[in-house]
Amino acid sequence: MEWFEINTIEKIDSPSLVLYADRAKENINQLLKMVDGRVDQLRPHVKTNKIAEVCQLMMDKGITSYKCATIAEAEMLGLLKTPDVLIAHQLMGPKLNRLVALIKTFPATKFSCLIDNLTTAQSISKLLTAEGLSINVYMDVNIGMNRSGIITDQAIALFTSCATLSNIKVIGLHCYDGHIRETDIHKRNAQADEIFENAATLRKKLESIADHQLEVIVAGSCSFSAHIKRKDIQVSPGTFVFWDWGYKNLFPDLPFEFAALVVTRIISIIDAHSVCTDLGHKAVAAENPMPRVHFLNAPLAEPNSQSEEHLVVKVPDASIYQVGDVWYGVPVHICPTVALYDTALVVENNQVVDQWEVVARRRKITI
């Protein structure tokens, strides 16, 4: 059998999310090899997997620092008693009250968050002071992503203002360079070097007025390999644990393999060159243009239209297929695909051995 085939596939409903545990473990091992075992340099982002058991696989390898995007993901890590969790998002409104609840509920976990403006910093300071709590924060710096983060020219003023606030301390810089998507490794490294030089210059300026050294967190799955030889930083890849078609083709130099697939069935033969499967918008990430998924056991199949419950696929010869045939698909973007499923089937040696809850796909677990 091929590595992805499941020997009891007739018992598995579709669409389903399927995880190949041994391949996920090997992806974690490959990451550790890339950093020569220096786990303190790693802060994986859990937004990709959203599964407590997958996070535990990384913790079992000695990785103690993590990044997340939502309060639910932070709670999942708190339930695992993860030592160090950065909520890499701008928290405002009721989320600040939920942050307080996290800190109180999970004392074994050191939570931190991002700021990129004084209003947010003041709101955090006011609430935590009233609660008798304190928190470390990272200044989110816009180094080209143009999504959130303060521009470097304004960072010193914000840092100085934050120093006057109670119960909040800026301990480092968060510099996400997800806009670097260069396939050529030499060009990618050059872009990362230029960005890091800006971050390093800012850190030096801030440390000249601070009473402590500043940490720096850089990179995600796209560019982390360009930063791993640097000293005194952390990198935050996330997609590596499952990998997907998009990153596999953008970054062929990276050593990761597909560890999460979607299972779908042909539900209708439309004509001589078209079939329909049950892999709709609700079953695979739909933000990218077609094709949004590639089929390992039907490599010539080309998805060309999609609705909520259906995916229409062009094939060279529809007569070789039957209604009920199973296809194993690699999503172009695995992160939002995982978030579409309540559970994931765990496969080892072509056998379903477990089922893991995608617990942090929820907007709220308990907090």
C-alpha positions as CSV (number, residue, x, y, z in Angstrom):
1,M,0.0,0.0,0.0
2,E,1.0,3.6,-0.5
3,W,2.0,5.4,2.7
4,F,-1.2,7.4,2.7
5,E,-3.7,4.6,2.0
6,I,-6.0,3.4,4.9
7,N,-6.8,-0.3,4.9
8,T,-10.3,0.3,6.4
9,I,-11.2,3.3,4.3
10,E,-14.6,1.8,3.6
11,K,-15.5,2.5,7.3
12,I,-14.3,6.2,7.2
13,D,-16.8,8.9,6.3
14,S,-15.8,11.7,4.0
15,P,-14.7,14.3,4.0
16,S,-12.3,13.6,6.9
17,L,-9.1,15.1,8.1
18,V,-6.4,12.4,8.5
19,L,-3.1,12.8,10.4
20,Y,-0.1,10.5,9.9
21,A,1.5,10.5,13.3
22,D,4.9,9.0,12.3
23,R,5.4,11.6,9.6
24,A,4.4,14.5,12.0
25,K,7.0,13.1,14.5
26,E,9.6,13.0,11.8
27,N,8.8,16.6,10.8
28,I,9.5,17.6,14.4
29,N,12.8,15.6,14.3
30,Q,13.8,17.4,11.1
31,L,13.1,20.8,12.7
32,L,15.3,19.8,15.7
33,K,18.1,18.7,13.3
34,M,17.9,22.1,11.5
35,V,18.6,23.9,14.8
36,D,21.2,21.3,15.9
37,G,19.0,20.4,18.9
38,R,18.9,23.9,20.3
39,V,15.3,23.8,21.5
40,D,15.6,27.1,23.2
41,Q,15.7,28.7,19.8
42,L,12.3,27.3,18.9
43,R,8.9,28.8,19.5
44,P,6.6,26.8,17.3
45,H,3.2,28.4,16.3
46,V,0.3,26.1,17.1
47,K,-2.2,27.8,14.9
48,T,-1.6,25.1,12.3
49,N,-2.3,22.0,14.3
50,K,-4.7,23.3,17.1
51,I,-4.5,19.8,18.6
52,A,-3.3,19.1,22.1
53,E,-1.8,15.8,21.3
54,V,0.3,17.3,18.5
55,C,1.6,20.0,20.8
56,Q,2.5,17.3,23.3
57,L,4.6,15.5,20.7
58,M,6.7,18.7,20.5
59,M,6.8,19.1,24.2
60,D,8.0,15.5,24.5
61,K,11.0,16.6,22.4
62,G,11.9,19.3,25.0
63,I,10.3,22.3,23.2
64,T,8.9,24.6,26.0
65,S,8.1,27.9,24.2
66,Y,5.2,28.3,21.9
67,K,3.3,31.0,19.9
68,C,-0.4,31.0,19.3
69,A,-3.0,33.3,17.8
70,T,-6.2,32.9,19.8
71,I,-7.3,32.6,23.5
72,A,-8.5,29.1,22.8
73,E,-5.1,28.0,21.5
74,A,-3.5,29.6,24.6
75,E,-5.9,27.7,26.8
76,M,-5.1,24.5,25.0
77,L,-1.4,25.1,25.8
78,G,-2.3,26.1,29.4
79,L,-4.1,22.8,29.9
80,L,-0.9,21.1,28.8
81,K,1.0,23.2,31.4
82,T,3.2,24.6,28.7
83,P,5.9,26.8,30.3
84,D,6.0,29.7,27.9
85,V,3.2,30.9,25.6
86,L,3.1,34.1,23.5
87,I,-0.3,35.1,22.2
88,A,0.8,36.7,19.0
89,H,-2.2,38.9,18.4
90,Q,-3.4,42.4,19.3
91,L,-5.7,41.8,22.3
92,M,-8.5,44.3,22.9
93,G,-12.0,44.4,24.3
94,P,-13.2,41.3,26.1
95,K,-10.1,39.4,25.1
96,L,-8.2,41.3,27.8
97,N,-10.6,39.9,30.4
98,R,-10.0,36.5,28.9
99,L,-6.2,37.1,29.1
100,V,-6.6,37.8,32.9
101,A,-8.6,34.6,33.2
102,L,-5.9,32.6,31.5
103,I,-3.2,34.0,33.8
104,K,-5.3,33.1,36.9
105,T,-6.4,29.7,35.7
106,F,-3.0,28.4,34.5
107,P,-0.3,29.6,36.9
108,A,2.1,27.0,35.5
109,T,2.2,28.8,32.2
110,K,3.9,32.2,31.7
111,F,1.7,34.0,29.2
112,S,2.8,37.0,27.2
113,C,1.2,39.1,24.4
114,L,1.9,41.7,21.7
115,I,1.5,45.5,21.6
116,D,2.1,47.9,18.8
117,N,0.4,51.0,20.2
118,L,0.1,52.9,23.4
119,T,-3.7,52.5,23.7
120,T,-3.3,48.7,23.9
121,A,-0.4,48.9,26.3
122,Q,-2.4,51.3,28.6
123,S,-5.4,49.0,28.5
124,I,-3.4,46.0,29.5
125,S,-1.6,47.9,32.2
126,K,-4.8,49.3,33.7
127,L,-6.6,45.9,33.8
128,L,-3.7,43.9,35.2
129,T,-2.9,46.5,37.8
130,A,-6.5,46.4,39.0
131,E,-6.2,42.6,39.2
132,G,-2.9,42.6,41.0
133,L,-1.2,40.8,38.1
134,S,1.7,41.6,35.7
135,I,2.7,40.5,32.2
136,N,5.6,40.6,29.9
137,V,4.9,41.8,26.4
138,Y,6.7,41.9,23.0
139,M,6.6,44.9,20.8
140,D,5.1,43.9,17.5
141,V,7.3,45.5,14.8
142,N,6.2,45.9,11.2
143,I,9.3,44.8,9.1
144,G,7.4,44.6,5.8
145,M,4.4,42.4,6.4
146,N,2.2,45.4,6.6
147,R,-0.5,43.6,8.6
148,S,0.1,44.8,12.2
149,G,3.0,46.1,14.1
150,I,4.6,49.5,14.7
151,I,7.1,50.9,12.2
152,T,10.6,51.1,13.4
153,D,10.8,54.9,13.4
154,Q,8.0,55.0,16.1
155,A,9.1,52.1,18.2
156,I,11.5,54.0,20.5
157,A,8.7,56.4,21.5
158,L,6.3,53.5,22.3
159,F,9.0,51.7,24.2
160,T,9.7,54.7,26.3
161,S,6.0,55.3,27.1
162,C,5.6,51.7,28.1
163,A,8.4,52.0,30.6
164,T,6.2,54.3,32.6
165,L,3.3,51.9,32.8
166,S,2.7,49.6,35.8
167,N,2.5,45.8,35.7
168,I,3.6,45.5,32.1
169,K,7.1,45.1,30.8
170,V,8.4,45.0,27.2
171,I,10.9,42.1,27.1
172,G,11.4,41.8,23.4
173,L,10.6,42.4,19.8
174,H,8.3,40.3,17.6
175,C,9.3,40.6,13.9
176,Y,7.2,38.5,11.6
177,D,8.4,38.3,8.1
178,G,5.8,36.2,6.5
179,H,5.8,38.3,3.4
180,I,9.1,36.6,2.4
181,R,8.0,33.8,0.0
182,E,11.0,33.6,-2.3
183,T,11.6,30.1,-3.7
184,D,15.3,30.7,-4.4
185,I,17.0,30.0,-1.1
186,H,19.8,32.5,-1.8
187,K,17.4,35.4,-2.5
188,R,15.2,34.3,0.5
189,N,18.2,34.4,2.8
190,A,19.3,37.8,1.4
191,Q,15.8,39.2,2.1
192,A,15.8,37.7,5.6
193,D,19.3,39.2,6.3
194,E,18.1,42.7,5.4
195,I,15.1,42.4,7.5
196,F,17.0,41.1,10.5
197,E,19.5,43.9,10.2
198,N,16.7,46.3,10.7
199,A,15.4,44.4,13.7
200,A,18.9,44.1,15.2
201,T,19.5,47.8,14.8
202,L,16.3,48.6,16.6
203,R,17.1,46.2,19.4
204,K,20.4,47.9,19.9
205,K,18.8,51.3,20.1
206,L,16.2,50.1,22.6
207,E,18.7,48.3,24.8
208,S,20.7,51.6,25.0
209,I,17.8,53.1,26.9
210,A,16.5,49.9,28.7
211,D,17.6,48.3,31.8
212,H,17.6,44.8,30.4
213,Q,18.4,42.9,27.2
214,L,15.6,42.3,24.7
215,E,14.6,39.1,23.1
216,V,13.8,38.9,19.4
217,I,11.3,36.5,17.8
218,V,11.5,36.3,14.1
219,A,10.1,34.3,11.1
220,G,7.4,31.8,10.5
221,S,7.4,28.7,8.3
222,C,8.5,30.6,5.2
223,S,11.7,32.2,6.4
224,F,12.8,30.5,9.6
225,S,15.5,28.5,7.9
226,A,17.2,31.8,7.0
227,H,17.4,32.8,10.6
228,I,18.3,29.6,12.5
229,K,22.1,30.2,12.6
230,R,21.6,33.6,14.4
231,K,22.3,33.9,18.1
232,D,20.0,35.1,20.8
233,I,16.7,34.8,18.8
234,Q,13.7,32.5,18.5
235,V,12.0,31.3,15.3
236,S,8.3,30.4,15.0
237,P,7.5,27.9,12.3
238,G,4.1,26.3,12.5
239,T,3.1,24.6,9.2
240,F,6.2,22.4,9.4
241,V,4.5,19.8,11.6
242,F,1.9,18.9,8.9
243,W,3.3,20.7,5.8
244,D,1.1,21.4,2.7
245,W,1.2,21.6,-1.1
246,G,1.8,25.3,-1.1
247,Y,4.9,25.3,1.1
248,K,6.2,22.1,-0.4
249,N,6.4,23.7,-3.8
250,L,7.4,27.2,-2.7
251,F,10.3,25.9,-0.5
252,P,11.6,22.6,-1.9
253,D,14.8,23.0,0.1
254,L,13.0,22.4,3.4
255,P,13.0,18.8,4.6
256,F,9.3,18.4,5.7
257,E,6.8,15.9,4.3
258,F,3.0,15.8,4.1
259,A,1.6,14.6,7.4
260,A,-2.1,15.7,7.1
261,L,-4.5,14.9,4.3
262,V,-8.2,15.2,3.5
263,V,-10.1,12.1,2.4
264,T,-12.9,12.6,-0.1
265,R,-15.1,10.5,-2.3
266,I,-16.4,10.7,-5.8
267,I,-20.2,11.3,-5.4
268,S,-21.1,11.9,-9.1
269,I,-19.8,11.3,-12.6
270,I,-20.7,14.4,-14.5
271,D,-19.5,13.6,-18.0
272,A,-16.5,12.0,-19.8
273,H,-14.1,14.4,-18.3
274,S,-15.7,15.7,-15.0
275,V,-16.4,14.1,-11.7
276,C,-17.7,15.6,-8.4
277,T,-16.4,14.9,-4.9
278,D,-17.7,15.8,-1.5
279,L,-14.8,18.2,-0.7
280,G,-16.5,21.5,-0.6
281,H,-15.6,24.9,0.9
282,K,-16.4,23.5,4.4
283,A,-13.8,20.7,4.0
284,V,-10.7,22.3,2.6
285,A,-9.3,25.9,2.8
286,A,-11.0,27.9,0.1
287,E,-9.1,31.3,0.2
288,N,-6.7,30.4,-2.5
289,P,-7.5,30.2,-6.3
290,M,-7.9,26.8,-7.9
291,P,-6.5,24.2,-7.4
292,R,-7.0,24.3,-3.6
293,V,-6.1,20.6,-3.2
294,H,-4.0,18.0,-5.1
295,F,-4.8,14.3,-5.0
296,L,-2.0,11.9,-4.4
297,N,-3.8,8.9,-6.0
298,A,-5.3,11.0,-8.8
299,P,-2.4,13.3,-9.8
300,L,-3.9,14.3,-13.1
301,A,-7.2,15.4,-11.6
302,E,-7.7,19.2,-11.7
303,P,-10.2,20.9,-9.4
304,N,-12.0,23.6,-11.3
305,S,-15.1,24.7,-9.3
306,Q,-16.3,24.4,-5.7
307,S,-19.3,25.1,-3.6
308,E,-20.1,24.5,0.0
309,E,-20.4,20.7,-0.2
310,H,-19.0,19.9,-3.7
311,L,-15.8,20.0,-5.6
312,V,-15.9,19.5,-9.4
313,V,-12.8,18.0,-10.9
314,K,-11.6,17.6,-14.5
315,V,-10.0,14.3,-15.3
316,P,-8.5,12.9,-18.5
317,D,-10.9,10.0,-18.5
318,A,-13.9,9.8,-16.1
319,S,-14.6,6.2,-17.2
320,I,-11.8,4.8,-15.1
321,Y,-13.5,6.1,-11.9
322,Q,-16.6,5.0,-10.1
323,V,-18.9,6.7,-7.7
324,G,-17.5,5.9,-4.2
325,D,-13.9,6.0,-5.2
326,V,-11.7,7.5,-2.5
327,W,-9.1,10.2,-3.2
328,Y,-6.5,11.4,-0.7
329,G,-5.9,15.1,-1.0
330,V,-3.0,17.4,0.0
331,P,-4.5,20.9,0.8
332,V,-2.7,23.9,-0.7
333,H,-3.1,25.5,2.7
334,I,-3.3,23.1,5.7
335,C,-3.7,25.6,8.5
336,P,-7.3,26.8,7.8
337,T,-8.2,23.3,6.6
338,V,-7.5,21.8,10.0
339,A,-9.7,24.4,11.6
340,L,-12.7,23.1,9.5
341,Y,-12.7,19.7,11.4
342,D,-13.8,18.8,14.9
343,T,-11.6,15.7,14.9
344,A,-8.7,14.2,13.1
345,L,-8.2,10.5,12.5
346,V,-4.7,9.3,13.4
347,V,-3.1,6.8,11.1
348,E,0.0,4.6,11.6
349,N,1.1,1.9,9.3
350,N,-2.0,2.3,7.1
351,Q,-4.3,1.8,10.1
352,V,-6.5,4.2,12.0
353,V,-5.3,4.0,15.6
354,D,-6.8,7.0,17.3
355,Q,-8.9,10.1,16.9
356,W,-7.7,13.5,18.2
357,E,-10.0,16.5,18.9
358,V,-9.1,19.7,17.1
359,V,-9.9,21.4,20.4
360,A,-8.5,24.9,19.6
361,R,-10.6,25.3,16.4
362,R,-13.2,26.6,18.8
363,R,-13.6,30.3,19.5
364,K,-13.8,29.3,23.1
365,I,-12.9,26.2,25.1
366,T,-13.9,27.3,28.6
367,I,-12.4,30.8,28.9
